[in-house]
Amino acid sequence: MAIRPLVFGVLMREKGRSIRVRSTGQGGYVVEDSRAGKTKRIRSHRSLENALRDLACSWRHRLH
């Protein structure tokens, strides 16, 4: 029986901007922030908690 790690991912989109959280498979998580016409920003985190905190902060900043 094969054992696979828990895979977690989140994708949020609005008006040409998307923020994605995905598992790297080695115990870490990556937050990808992309906007139409701009380069993608990638930030890596060791824990899911920190990655989700970064996602929430980035998503709230879209309002300003």
C-alpha positions as CSV (number, residue, x, y, z in Angstrom):
1,M,0.0,0.0,0.0
2,A,1.4,3.4,-1.0
3,I,1.5,6.2,1.5
4,R,1.0,9.7,0.0
5,P,1.4,12.9,1.9
6,L,-1.6,15.1,2.5
7,V,-2.0,17.5,-0.4
8,F,-3.4,20.9,0.3
9,G,-4.2,23.7,-2.1
10,V,-6.1,27.0,-2.3
11,L,-6.9,29.2,-5.3
12,M,-8.5,32.6,-5.0
13,R,-9.2,34.8,-8.1
14,E,-10.6,38.2,-8.8
15,K,-10.3,40.5,-11.8
16,G,-7.1,39.2,-13.3
17,R,-5.4,38.5,-10.0
18,S,-4.9,35.0,-8.5
19,I,-3.3,33.8,-5.3
20,R,-2.6,30.2,-4.9
21,V,-1.3,28.1,-2.0
22,R,0.1,24.6,-2.8
23,S,2.1,22.0,-1.1
24,T,5.7,21.4,-2.2
25,G,5.6,17.8,-1.2
26,Q,8.6,18.1,1.1
27,G,6.7,19.5,4.1
28,G,6.6,23.1,2.9
29,Y,4.1,25.3,1.1
30,V,4.3,27.9,-1.6
31,V,2.2,31.1,-2.0
32,E,2.0,32.2,-5.7
33,D,0.6,35.7,-6.3
34,S,0.1,36.5,-10.0
35,R,-1.6,39.5,-11.7
36,A,-2.3,40.0,-15.4
37,G,0.7,41.6,-17.1
38,K,3.1,41.3,-14.1
39,T,5.6,38.7,-13.0
40,K,4.5,36.1,-10.5
41,R,5.6,36.5,-6.9
42,I,6.5,33.3,-5.1
43,R,6.9,33.0,-1.4
44,S,7.7,29.7,0.4
45,H,6.7,28.8,4.0
46,R,7.6,25.9,6.3
47,S,4.1,25.5,7.8
48,L,0.6,25.6,6.5
49,E,-0.4,28.1,9.1
50,N,2.2,30.7,7.9
51,A,1.2,30.1,4.3
52,L,-2.5,30.7,5.0
53,R,-1.6,33.8,7.0
54,D,0.3,35.1,4.0
55,L,-2.6,34.3,1.7
56,A,-5.1,36.1,3.9
57,C,-2.8,39.2,4.2
58,S,-2.3,39.3,0.4
59,W,-6.0,38.8,-0.2
60,R,-6.9,41.7,2.2
61,H,-4.3,44.0,0.5
62,R,-6.1,43.7,-2.8
63,L,-8.8,46.0,-1.3
64,H,-6.3,48.9,-1.0
